[in-house]
Amino acid sequence: MMLYPPVADLVDKIGSRYQLVNLVARRARTISAQAEERQIPLEKKAVSTAIDEVYSGKLSIK
Protein backbone atom coordinates (compact mmCIF):
# COMPACT_ATOMS: atom_id res chain seq x y z
CA MET A 1 0.00 0.00 0.00
CA MET A 2 1.35 3.39 -1.00
CA LEU A 3 1.02 6.24 1.45
CA TYR A 4 0.24 9.70 0.23
CA PRO A 5 1.93 11.99 0.90
CA PRO A 6 5.17 10.05 1.25
CA VAL A 7 6.59 10.13 4.77
CA ALA A 8 10.03 11.00 3.41
CA ASP A 9 8.64 14.19 1.87
CA LEU A 10 7.01 15.16 5.17
CA VAL A 11 10.21 14.48 7.12
CA ASP A 12 12.16 16.64 4.64
CA LYS A 13 9.77 19.54 5.30
CA ILE A 14 9.96 19.27 9.11
CA GLY A 15 13.45 17.96 9.85
CA SER A 16 12.95 14.71 11.74
CA ARG A 17 10.36 12.00 12.26
CA TYR A 18 10.13 12.86 15.95
CA GLN A 19 9.25 16.49 15.23
CA LEU A 20 6.83 15.43 12.50
CA VAL A 21 4.93 13.08 14.81
CA ASN A 22 4.76 15.69 17.59
CA LEU A 23 3.63 18.45 15.24
CA VAL A 24 0.93 16.34 13.58
CA ALA A 25 -0.34 14.97 16.90
CA ARG A 26 -0.55 18.41 18.49
CA ARG A 27 -2.38 19.87 15.48
CA ALA A 28 -4.75 16.90 15.28
CA ARG A 29 -5.69 17.34 18.95
CA THR A 30 -6.38 21.03 18.30
CA ILE A 31 -8.54 20.23 15.26
CA SER A 32 -10.51 17.61 17.23
CA ALA A 33 -11.01 19.92 20.21
CA GLN A 34 -12.23 22.78 18.02
CA ALA A 35 -14.66 20.52 16.16
CA GLU A 36 -16.01 19.10 19.42
CA GLU A 37 -16.35 22.56 20.96
CA ARG A 38 -18.28 23.85 17.95
CA GLN A 39 -20.14 20.53 17.60
CA ILE A 40 -19.11 20.23 13.97
CA PRO A 41 -18.61 16.73 12.52
CA LEU A 42 -15.26 16.25 10.80
CA GLU A 43 -15.35 15.21 7.15
CA LYS A 44 -12.03 13.42 7.47
CA LYS A 45 -9.83 12.40 10.35
CA ALA A 46 -7.96 15.11 12.23
CA VAL A 47 -4.61 13.40 11.67
CA SER A 48 -5.19 13.34 7.91
CA THR A 49 -6.03 17.04 7.96
CA ALA A 50 -2.88 17.82 9.96
CA ILE A 51 -0.71 15.79 7.56
CA ASP A 52 -2.23 17.62 4.59
CA GLU A 53 -1.44 20.94 6.28
CA VAL A 54 2.20 19.93 6.72
CA TYR A 55 2.46 18.72 3.13
CA SER A 56 0.91 21.91 1.71
CA GLY A 57 3.15 24.12 3.83
CA LYS A 58 0.37 25.61 6.00
CA LEU A 59 1.85 23.98 9.11
CA SER A 60 5.51 24.03 10.05
CA ILE A 61 7.83 24.27 13.03
CA LYS A 62 8.91 27.79 13.95
N, CA, C and O atoms as a Tripos MOL2 file, in Angstrom:
@<TRIPOS>MOLECULE
protein
  248   247    62     0     0
PROTEIN
NO_CHARGES

@<TRIPOS>ATOM
      1 N           0.8390   -1.1760    0.0000 N.3       1 MET1
      2 CA          0.0000    0.0000    0.0000 C.3       1 MET1
      3 C           0.8890    1.2450    0.0000 C.2       1 MET1
      4 O           1.8290    1.3530    0.7880 O.2       1 MET1
      5 N           0.5830    2.1590   -0.8760 N.am      2 MET2
      6 CA          1.3450    3.3950   -1.0040 C.3       2 MET2
      7 C           0.7050    4.4810   -0.1570 C.2       2 MET2
      8 O          -0.5050    4.7010   -0.2250 O.2       2 MET2
      9 N           1.5090    5.1510    0.6300 N.am      3 LEU3
     10 CA          1.0160    6.2400    1.4540 C.3       3 LEU3
     11 C           1.1640    7.5530    0.6970 C.2       3 LEU3
     12 O           2.1660    7.7970    0.0250 O.2       3 LEU3
     13 N           0.1530    8.3780    0.8230 N.am      4 TYR4
     14 CA          0.2430    9.6980    0.2270 C.3       4 TYR4
     15 C          -0.1190   10.7220    1.2770 C.2       4 TYR4
     16 O          -1.1670   10.5720    1.9040 O.2       4 TYR4
     17 N           0.6370   11.7040    1.5020 N.am      5 PRO5
     18 CA          1.9300   11.9890    0.9010 C.3       5 PRO5
     19 C           3.0170   11.1030    1.4880 C.2       5 PRO5
     20 O           2.8750   10.6050    2.6040 O.2       5 PRO5
     21 N           4.0890   10.9050    0.7530 N.am      6 PRO6
     22 CA          5.1700   10.0490    1.2540 C.3       6 PRO6
     23 C           5.7750   10.6060    2.5470 C.2       6 PRO6
     24 O           5.9880   11.8120    2.6780 O.2       6 PRO6
     25 N           6.0410    9.7260    3.4790 N.am      7 VAL7
     26 CA          6.5890   10.1260    4.7700 C.3       7 VAL7
     27 C           7.9320   10.8330    4.5880 C.2       7 VAL7
     28 O           8.2340   11.7870    5.3050 O.2       7 VAL7
     29 N           8.7260   10.3740    3.6470 N.am      8 ALA8
     30 CA         10.0330   10.9990    3.4120 C.3       8 ALA8
     31 C           9.8810   12.4710    3.0350 C.2       8 ALA8
     32 O          10.6810   13.3020    3.4680 O.2       8 ALA8
     33 N           8.8830   12.8020    2.2480 N.am      9 ASP9
     34 CA          8.6410   14.1950    1.8730 C.3       9 ASP9
     35 C           8.2530   15.0270    3.0900 C.2       9 ASP9
     36 O           8.6990   16.1650    3.2360 O.2       9 ASP9
     37 N           7.4220   14.4590    3.9630 N.am     10 LEU10
     38 CA          7.0120   15.1640    5.1700 C.3      10 LEU10
     39 C           8.1970   15.3900    6.1050 C.2      10 LEU10
     40 O           8.3530   16.4690    6.6770 O.2      10 LEU10
     41 N           9.0300   14.3600    6.2530 N.am     11 VAL11
     42 CA         10.2070   14.4820    7.1190 C.3      11 VAL11
     43 C          11.1560   15.5510    6.5670 C.2      11 VAL11
     44 O          11.7490   16.3060    7.3370 O.2      11 VAL11
     45 N          11.3020   15.6180    5.2580 N.am     12 ASP12
     46 CA         12.1580   16.6390    4.6450 C.3      12 ASP12
     47 C          11.6600   18.0480    4.9660 C.2      12 ASP12
     48 O          12.4630   18.9580    5.1730 O.2      12 ASP12
     49 N          10.3570   18.2290    5.0080 N.am     13 LYS13
     50 CA          9.7740   19.5440    5.2990 C.3      13 LYS13
     51 C           9.9570   19.9470    6.7510 C.2      13 LYS13
     52 O          10.1150   21.1320    7.0440 O.2      13 LYS13
     53 N           9.9380   18.9760    7.6750 N.am     14 ILE14
     54 CA          9.9630   19.2680    9.1070 C.3      14 ILE14
     55 C          11.3470   19.1150    9.7110 C.2      14 ILE14
     56 O          11.7310   19.9230   10.5560 O.2      14 ILE14
     57 N          12.1000   18.1200    9.3140 N.am     15 GLY15
     58 CA         13.4460   17.9630    9.8490 C.3      15 GLY15
     59 C          13.7110   16.5930   10.4280 C.2      15 GLY15
     60 O          14.7760   16.0220   10.1920 O.2      15 GLY15
     61 N          12.7630   16.0450   11.1880 N.am     16 SER16
     62 CA         12.9500   14.7100   11.7440 C.3      16 SER16
     63 C          11.5920   14.0530   11.9510 C.2      16 SER16
     64 O          10.5640   14.7250   12.0320 O.2      16 SER16
     65 N          11.6100   12.7310   12.0330 N.am     17 ARG17
     66 CA         10.3610   11.9980   12.2600 C.3      17 ARG17
     67 C           9.7460   12.3480   13.6110 C.2      17 ARG17
     68 O           8.5260   12.4550   13.7430 O.2      17 ARG17
     69 N          10.6040   12.5250   14.6040 N.am     18 TYR18
     70 CA         10.1280   12.8570   15.9450 C.3      18 TYR18
     71 C           9.3670   14.1810   15.9240 C.2      18 TYR18
     72 O           8.2700   14.2670   16.4750 O.2      18 TYR18
     73 N           9.9230   15.1980   15.3040 N.am     19 GLN19
     74 CA          9.2550   16.4910   15.2260 C.3      19 GLN19
     75 C           7.9790   16.4000   14.3960 C.2      19 GLN19
     76 O           6.9790   17.0420   14.7190 O.2      19 GLN19
     77 N           8.0110   15.6130   13.3380 N.am     20 LEU20
     78 CA          6.8320   15.4320   12.4990 C.3      20 LEU20
     79 C           5.6830   14.8200   13.2930 C.2      20 LEU20
     80 O           4.5560   15.3130   13.2370 O.2      20 LEU20
     81 N           5.9630   13.7560   14.0280 N.am     21 VAL21
     82 CA          4.9290   13.0840   14.8140 C.3      21 VAL21
     83 C           4.3610   14.0260   15.8700 C.2      21 VAL21
     84 O           3.1460   14.0880   16.0570 O.2      21 VAL21
     85 N           5.2310   14.7590   16.5600 N.am     22 ASN22
     86 CA          4.7620   15.6870   17.5870 C.3      22 ASN22
     87 C           3.9210   16.8050   16.9980 C.2      22 ASN22
     88 O           2.8810   17.1590   17.5540 O.2      22 ASN22
     89 N           4.3560   17.3630   15.8840 N.am     23 LEU23
     90 CA          3.6290   18.4500   15.2430 C.3      23 LEU23
     91 C           2.2530   17.9950   14.7680 C.2      23 LEU23
     92 O           1.2530   18.6690   15.0150 O.2      23 LEU23
     93 N           2.2050   16.8560   14.0890 N.am     24 VAL24
     94 CA          0.9320   16.3420   13.5750 C.3      24 VAL24
     95 C          -0.0100   15.9760   14.7210 C.2      24 VAL24
     96 O          -1.2040   16.2670   14.6500 O.2      24 VAL24
     97 N           0.5050   15.3470   15.7660 N.am     25 ALA25
     98 CA         -0.3400   14.9650   16.9000 C.3      25 ALA25
     99 C          -0.9150   16.1920   17.5990 C.2      25 ALA25
    100 O          -2.0990   16.2240   17.9340 O.2      25 ALA25
    101 N          -0.0820   17.1920   17.8150 N.am     26 ARG26
    102 CA         -0.5460   18.4110   18.4850 C.3      26 ARG26
    103 C          -1.6250   19.1060   17.6610 C.2      26 ARG26
    104 O          -2.6450   19.5350   18.2010 O.2      26 ARG26
    105 N          -1.3990   19.2150   16.3540 N.am     27 ARG27
    106 CA         -2.3770   19.8750   15.4810 C.3      27 ARG27
    107 C          -3.6680   19.0600   15.3930 C.2      27 ARG27
    108 O          -4.7570   19.6330   15.3690 O.2      27 ARG27
    109 N          -3.5600   17.7460   15.3450 N.am     28 ALA28
    110 CA         -4.7550   16.8950   15.2780 C.3      28 ALA28
    111 C          -5.5930   17.0410   16.5420 C.2      28 ALA28
    112 O          -6.8210   17.0790   16.4640 O.2      28 ALA28
    113 N          -4.9500   17.1220   17.7060 N.am     29 ARG29
    114 CA         -5.6930   17.3410   18.9520 C.3      29 ARG29
    115 C          -6.4150   18.6790   18.9280 C.2      29 ARG29
    116 O          -7.5520   18.7790   19.3880 O.2      29 ARG29
    117 N          -5.7660   19.7050   18.3970 N.am     30 THR30
    118 CA         -6.3840   21.0250   18.2980 C.3      30 THR30
    119 C          -7.5890   20.9900   17.3630 C.2      30 THR30
    120 O          -8.6400   21.5460   17.6830 O.2      30 THR30
    121 N          -7.4450   20.3460   16.2240 N.am     31 ILE31
    122 CA         -8.5420   20.2270   15.2630 C.3      31 ILE31
    123 C          -9.7210   19.4960   15.8980 C.2      31 ILE31
    124 O         -10.8650   19.9320   15.7680 O.2      31 ILE31
    125 N          -9.4490   18.3930   16.5790 N.am     32 SER32
    126 CA        -10.5080   17.6140   17.2290 C.3      32 SER32
    127 C         -11.2120   18.4170   18.3150 C.2      32 SER32
    128 O         -12.4380   18.3870   18.4230 O.2      32 SER32
    129 N         -10.4290   19.1390   19.1230 N.am     33 ALA33
    130 CA        -11.0140   19.9250   20.2080 C.3      33 ALA33
    131 C         -11.8910   21.0440   19.6650 C.2      33 ALA33
    132 O         -12.9710   21.3020   20.1980 O.2      33 ALA33
    133 N         -11.4380   21.7060   18.6140 N.am     34 GLN34
    134 CA        -12.2290   22.7820   18.0160 C.3      34 GLN34
    135 C         -13.5270   22.2490   17.4180 C.2      34 GLN34
    136 O         -14.5800   22.8710   17.5610 O.2      34 GLN34
    137 N         -13.4570   21.1120   16.7550 N.am     35 ALA35
    138 CA        -14.6560   20.5170   16.1580 C.3      35 ALA35
    139 C         -15.6410   20.0920   17.2350 C.2      35 ALA35
    140 O         -16.8490   20.2740   17.0820 O.2      35 ALA35
    141 N         -15.1300   19.5270   18.3260 N.am     36 GLU36
    142 CA        -16.0080   19.0990   19.4190 C.3      36 GLU36
    143 C         -16.6350   20.3080   20.1070 C.2      36 GLU36
    144 O         -17.8170   20.2860   20.4480 O.2      36 GLU36
    145 N         -15.8560   21.3490   20.3100 N.am     37 GLU37
    146 CA        -16.3530   22.5590   20.9590 C.3      37 GLU37
    147 C         -17.4690   23.2070   20.1490 C.2      37 GLU37
    148 O         -18.4710   23.6610   20.7030 O.2      37 GLU37
    149 N         -17.2870   23.2430   18.8540 N.am     38 ARG38
    150 CA        -18.2790   23.8510   17.9510 C.3      38 ARG38
    151 C         -19.3670   22.8660   17.5310 C.2      38 ARG38
    152 O         -20.3250   23.2370   16.8520 O.2      38 ARG38
    153 N         -19.2090   21.6230   17.9360 N.am     39 GLN39
    154 CA        -20.1370   20.5350   17.5980 C.3      39 GLN39
    155 C         -20.2980   20.3970   16.0910 C.2      39 GLN39
    156 O         -21.4060   20.3030   15.5630 O.2      39 GLN39
    157 N         -19.1480   20.3890   15.4180 N.am     40 ILE40
    158 CA        -19.1060   20.2320   13.9670 C.3      40 ILE40
    159 C         -18.5090   18.8580   13.6610 C.2      40 ILE40
    160 O         -17.4150   18.5510   14.1340 O.2      40 ILE40
    161 N         -19.1970   18.0310   12.8860 N.am     41 PRO41
    162 CA        -18.6070   16.7340   12.5230 C.3      41 PRO41
    163 C         -17.4590   16.9320   11.5180 C.2      41 PRO41
    164 O         -17.5460   17.7610   10.6120 O.2      41 PRO41
    165 N         -16.4030   16.1640   11.6980 N.am     42 LEU42
    166 CA        -15.2570   16.2510   10.7990 C.3      42 LEU42
    167 C         -15.4980   15.4030    9.5630 C.2      42 LEU42
    168 O         -15.9670   14.2690    9.6620 O.2      42 LEU42
    169 N         -15.1770   15.9510    8.3980 N.am     43 GLU43
    170 CA        -15.3460   15.2050    7.1480 C.3      43 GLU43
    171 C         -14.2820   14.1390    6.9950 C.2      43 GLU43
    172 O         -14.5440   13.0700    6.4430 O.2      43 GLU43
    173 N         -13.0800   14.4230    7.4800 N.am     44 LYS44
    174 CA        -12.0250   13.4150    7.4650 C.3      44 LYS44
    175 C         -11.2850   13.4910    8.7960 C.2      44 LYS44
    176 O         -11.4510   14.4420    9.5590 O.2      44 LYS44
    177 N         -10.4850   12.4960    9.0570 N.am     45 LYS45
    178 CA         -9.8250   12.3990   10.3550 C.3      45 LYS45
    179 C          -8.8860   13.5800   10.5910 C.2      45 LYS45
    180 O          -8.2860   14.1210    9.6620 O.2      45 LYS45
    181 N          -8.7810   13.9560   11.8520 N.am     46 ALA46
    182 CA         -7.9650   15.1130   12.2260 C.3      46 ALA46
    183 C          -6.4990   14.8980   11.8710 C.2      46 ALA46
    184 O          -5.8170   15.8410   11.4680 O.2      46 ALA46
    185 N          -6.0120   13.6860   12.0120 N.am     47 VAL47
    186 CA         -4.6110   13.3950   11.6700 C.3      47 VAL47
    187 C          -4.3850   13.5880   10.1750 C.2      47 VAL47
    188 O          -3.3540   14.1280    9.7750 O.2      47 VAL47
    189 N          -5.3200   13.1600    9.3530 N.am     48 SER48
    190 CA         -5.1910   13.3440    7.9050 C.3      48 SER48
    191 C          -5.1680   14.8220    7.5440 C.2      48 SER48
    192 O          -4.4010   15.2420    6.6780 O.2      48 SER48
    193 N          -6.0020   15.6020    8.2020 N.am     49 THR49
    194 CA         -6.0290   17.0420    7.9590 C.3      49 THR49
    195 C          -4.7020   17.6740    8.3520 C.2      49 THR49
    196 O          -4.1710   18.5100    7.6210 O.2      49 THR49
    197 N          -4.1630   17.2810    9.5010 N.am     50 ALA50
    198 CA         -2.8810   17.8240    9.9600 C.3      50 ALA50
    199 C          -1.7520   17.4500    9.0070 C.2      50 ALA50
    200 O          -0.8900   18.2800    8.7190 O.2      50 ALA50
    201 N          -1.7450   16.2240    8.5190 N.am     51 ILE51
    202 CA         -0.7140   15.7940    7.5620 C.3      51 ILE51
    203 C          -0.8210   16.5960    6.2710 C.2      51 ILE51
    204 O           0.1930   17.0120    5.7100 O.2      51 ILE51
    205 N          -2.0390   16.8130    5.8000 N.am     52 ASP52
    206 CA         -2.2330   17.6200    4.5930 C.3      52 ASP52
    207 C          -1.7240   19.0390    4.7950 C.2      52 ASP52
    208 O          -1.1550   19.6310    3.8780 O.2      52 ASP52
    209 N          -1.9250   19.5920    5.9940 N.am     53 GLU53
    210 CA         -1.4450   20.9390    6.2820 C.3      53 GLU53
    211 C           0.0840   20.9950    6.2600 C.2      53 GLU53
    212 O           0.6610   21.9720    5.7830 O.2      53 GLU53
    213 N           0.7290   19.9690    6.7650 N.am     54 VAL54
    214 CA          2.2000   19.9260    6.7240 C.3      54 VAL54
    215 C           2.6600   19.8290    5.2750 C.2      54 VAL54
    216 O           3.5670   20.5520    4.8640 O.2      54 VAL54
    217 N           2.0500   18.9520    4.5060 N.am     55 TYR55
    218 CA          2.4620   18.7170    3.1280 C.3      55 TYR55
    219 C           2.2740   19.9830    2.2650 C.2      55 TYR55
    220 O           3.1010   20.2800    1.4020 O.2      55 TYR55
    221 N           1.1900   20.7140    2.5070 N.am     56 SER56
    222 CA          0.9140   21.9090    1.7070 C.3      56 SER56
    223 C           1.7080   23.1220    2.1820 C.2      56 SER56
    224 O           1.7370   24.1480    1.5010 O.2      56 SER56
    225 N           2.3510   23.0140    3.3420 N.am     57 GLY57
    226 CA          3.1530   24.1250    3.8320 C.3      57 GLY57
    227 C           2.4160   25.0540    4.7820 C.2      57 GLY57
    228 O           2.9980   26.0330    5.2500 O.2      57 GLY57
    229 N           1.1440   24.7720    5.0820 N.am     58 LYS58
    230 CA          0.3720   25.6080    5.9980 C.3      58 LYS58
    231 C           0.8270   25.4320    7.4400 C.2      58 LYS58
    232 O           0.6250   26.3220    8.2660 O.2      58 LYS58
    233 N           1.4350   24.2970    7.7480 N.am     59 LEU59
    234 CA          1.8450   23.9790    9.1060 C.3      59 LEU59
    235 C           3.3260   23.6300    9.1060 C.2      59 LEU59
    236 O           3.7700   22.7600    8.3560 O.2      59 LEU59
    237 N           4.0810   24.3100    9.9450 N.am     60 SER60
    238 CA          5.5120   24.0350   10.0450 C.3      60 SER60
    239 C           5.9910   24.3490   11.4570 C.2      60 SER60
    240 O           5.2510   24.9040   12.2690 O.2      60 SER60
    241 N           7.2200   23.9930   11.7310 N.am     61 ILE61
    242 CA          7.8260   24.2700   13.0300 C.3      61 ILE61
    243 C           8.5200   25.6220   12.9340 C.2      61 ILE61
    244 O           9.2380   25.9020   11.9750 O.2      61 ILE61
    245 N           8.2940   26.4440   13.9340 N.am     62 LYS62
    246 CA          8.9100   27.7890   13.9490 C.3      62 LYS62
    247 C          10.3070   27.7320   14.4780 C.2      62 LYS62
    248 O          10.9770   28.7610   14.5640 O.2      62 LYS62
@<TRIPOS>BOND
     1     1     2 1
     2     2     3 1
     3     3     4 2
     4     3     5 am
     5     5     6 1
     6     6     7 1
     7     7     8 2
     8     7     9 am
     9     9    10 1
    10    10    11 1
    11    11    12 2
    12    11    13 am
    13    13    14 1
    14    14    15 1
    15    15    16 2
    16    15    17 am
    17    17    18 1
    18    18    19 1
    19    19    20 2
    20    19    21 am
    21    21    22 1
    22    22    23 1
    23    23    24 2
    24    23    25 am
    25    25    26 1
    26    26    27 1
    27    27    28 2
    28    27    29 am
    29    29    30 1
    30    30    31 1
    31    31    32 2
    32    31    33 am
    33    33    34 1
    34    34    35 1
    35    35    36 2
    36    35    37 am
    37    37    38 1
    38    38    39 1
    39    39    40 2
    40    39    41 am
    41    41    42 1
    42    42    43 1
    43    43    44 2
    44    43    45 am
    45    45    46 1
    46    46    47 1
    47    47    48 2
    48    47    49 am
    49    49    50 1
    50    50    51 1
    51    51    52 2
    52    51    53 am
    53    53    54 1
    54    54    55 1
    55    55    56 2
    56    55    57 am
    57    57    58 1
    58    58    59 1
    59    59    60 2
    60    59    61 am
    61    61    62 1
    62    62    63 1
    63    63    64 2
    64    63    65 am
    65    65    66 1
    66    66    67 1
    67    67    68 2
    68    67    69 am
    69    69    70 1
    70    70    71 1
    71    71    72 2
    72    71    73 am
    73    73    74 1
    74    74    75 1
    75    75    76 2
    76    75    77 am
    77    77    78 1
    78    78    79 1
    79    79    80 2
    80    79    81 am
    81    81    82 1
    82    82    83 1
    83    83    84 2
    84    83    85 am
    85    85    86 1
    86    86    87 1
    87    87    88 2
    88    87    89 am
    89    89    90 1
    90    90    91 1
    91    91    92 2
    92    91    93 am
    93    93    94 1
    94    94    95 1
    95    95    96 2
    96    95    97 am
    97    97    98 1
    98    98    99 1
    99    99   100 2
   100    99   101 am
   101   101   102 1
   102   102   103 1
   103   103   104 2
   104   103   105 am
   105   105   106 1
   106   106   107 1
   107   107   108 2
   108   107   109 am
   109   109   110 1
   110   110   111 1
   111   111   112 2
   112   111   113 am
   113   113   114 1
   114   114   115 1
   115   115   116 2
   116   115   117 am
   117   117   118 1
   118   118   119 1
   119   119   120 2
   120   119   121 am
   121   121   122 1
   122   122   123 1
   123   123   124 2
   124   123   125 am
   125   125   126 1
   126   126   127 1
   127   127   128 2
   128   127   129 am
   129   129   130 1
   130   130   131 1
   131   131   132 2
   132   131   133 am
   133   133   134 1
   134   134   135 1
   135   135   136 2
   136   135   137 am
   137   137   138 1
   138   138   139 1
   139   139   140 2
   140   139   141 am
   141   141   142 1
   142   142   143 1
   143   143   144 2
   144   143   145 am
   145   145   146 1
   146   146   147 1
   147   147   148 2
   148   147   149 am
   149   149   150 1
   150   150   151 1
   151   151   152 2
   152   151   153 am
   153   153   154 1
   154   154   155 1
   155   155   156 2
   156   155   157 am
   157   157   158 1
   158   158   159 1
   159   159   160 2
   160   159   161 am
   161   161   162 1
   162   162   163 1
   163   163   164 2
   164   163   165 am
   165   165   166 1
   166   166   167 1
   167   167   168 2
   168   167   169 am
   169   169   170 1
   170   170   171 1
   171   171   172 2
   172   171   173 am
   173   173   174 1
   174   174   175 1
   175   175   176 2
   176   175   177 am
   177   177   178 1
   178   178   179 1
   179   179   180 2
   180   179   181 am
   181   181   182 1
   182   182   183 1
   183   183   184 2
   184   183   185 am
   185   185   186 1
   186   186   187 1
   187   187   188 2
   188   187   189 am
   189   189   190 1
   190   190   191 1
   191   191   192 2
   192   191   193 am
   193   193   194 1
   194   194   195 1
   195   195   196 2
   196   195   197 am
   197   197   198 1
   198   198   199 1
   199   199   200 2
   200   199   201 am
   201   201   202 1
   202   202   203 1
   203   203   204 2
   204   203   205 am
   205   205   206 1
   206   206   207 1
   207   207   208 2
   208   207   209 am
   209   209   210 1
   210   210   211 1
   211   211   212 2
   212   211   213 am
   213   213   214 1
   214   214   215 1
   215   215   216 2
   216   215   217 am
   217   217   218 1
   218   218   219 1
   219   219   220 2
   220   219   221 am
   221   221   222 1
   222   222   223 1
   223   223   224 2
   224   223   225 am
   225   225   226 1
   226   226   227 1
   227   227   228 2
   228   227   229 am
   229   229   230 1
   230   230   231 1
   231   231   232 2
   232   231   233 am
   233   233   234 1
   234   234   235 1
   235   235   236 2
   236   235   237 am
   237   237   238 1
   238   238   239 1
   239   239   240 2
   240   239   241 am
   241   241   242 1
   242   242   243 1
   243   243   244 2
   244   243   245 am
   245   245   246 1
   246   246   247 1
   247   247   248 2
@<TRIPOS>SUBSTRUCTURE
     1 MET1         2 RESIDUE 1 A MET
     2 MET2         6 RESIDUE 1 A MET
     3 LEU3        10 RESIDUE 1 A LEU
     4 TYR4        14 RESIDUE 1 A TYR
     5 PRO5        18 RESIDUE 1 A PRO
     6 PRO6        22 RESIDUE 1 A PRO
     7 VAL7        26 RESIDUE 1 A VAL
     8 ALA8        30 RESIDUE 1 A ALA
     9 ASP9        34 RESIDUE 1 A ASP
    10 LEU10       38 RESIDUE 1 A LEU
    11 VAL11       42 RESIDUE 1 A VAL
    12 ASP12       46 RESIDUE 1 A ASP
    13 LYS13       50 RESIDUE 1 A LYS
    14 ILE14       54 RESIDUE 1 A ILE
    15 GLY15       58 RESIDUE 1 A GLY
    16 SER16       62 RESIDUE 1 A SER
    17 ARG17       66 RESIDUE 1 A ARG
    18 TYR18       70 RESIDUE 1 A TYR
    19 GLN19       74 RESIDUE 1 A GLN
    20 LEU20       78 RESIDUE 1 A LEU
    21 VAL21       82 RESIDUE 1 A VAL
    22 ASN22       86 RESIDUE 1 A ASN
    23 LEU23       90 RESIDUE 1 A LEU
    24 VAL24       94 RESIDUE 1 A VAL
    25 ALA25       98 RESIDUE 1 A ALA
    26 ARG26      102 RESIDUE 1 A ARG
    27 ARG27      106 RESIDUE 1 A ARG
    28 ALA28      110 RESIDUE 1 A ALA
    29 ARG29      114 RESIDUE 1 A ARG
    30 THR30      118 RESIDUE 1 A THR
    31 ILE31      122 RESIDUE 1 A ILE
    32 SER32      126 RESIDUE 1 A SER
    33 ALA33      130 RESIDUE 1 A ALA
    34 GLN34      134 RESIDUE 1 A GLN
    35 ALA35      138 RESIDUE 1 A ALA
    36 GLU36      142 RESIDUE 1 A GLU
    37 GLU37      146 RESIDUE 1 A GLU
    38 ARG38      150 RESIDUE 1 A ARG
    39 GLN39      154 RESIDUE 1 A GLN
    40 ILE40      158 RESIDUE 1 A ILE
    41 PRO41      162 RESIDUE 1 A PRO
    42 LEU42      166 RESIDUE 1 A LEU
    43 GLU43      170 RESIDUE 1 A GLU
    44 LYS44      174 RESIDUE 1 A LYS
    45 LYS45      178 RESIDUE 1 A LYS
    46 ALA46      182 RESIDUE 1 A ALA
    47 VAL47      186 RESIDUE 1 A VAL
    48 SER48      190 RESIDUE 1 A SER
    49 THR49      194 RESIDUE 1 A THR
    50 ALA50      198 RESIDUE 1 A ALA
    51 ILE51      202 RESIDUE 1 A ILE
    52 ASP52      206 RESIDUE 1 A ASP
    53 GLU53      210 RESIDUE 1 A GLU
    54 VAL54      214 RESIDUE 1 A VAL
    55 TYR55      218 RESIDUE 1 A TYR
    56 SER56      222 RESIDUE 1 A SER
    57 GLY57      226 RESIDUE 1 A GLY
    58 LYS58      230 RESIDUE 1 A LYS
    59 LEU59      234 RESIDUE 1 A LEU
    60 SER60      238 RESIDUE 1 A SER
    61 ILE61      242 RESIDUE 1 A ILE
    62 LYS62      246 RESIDUE 1 A LYS
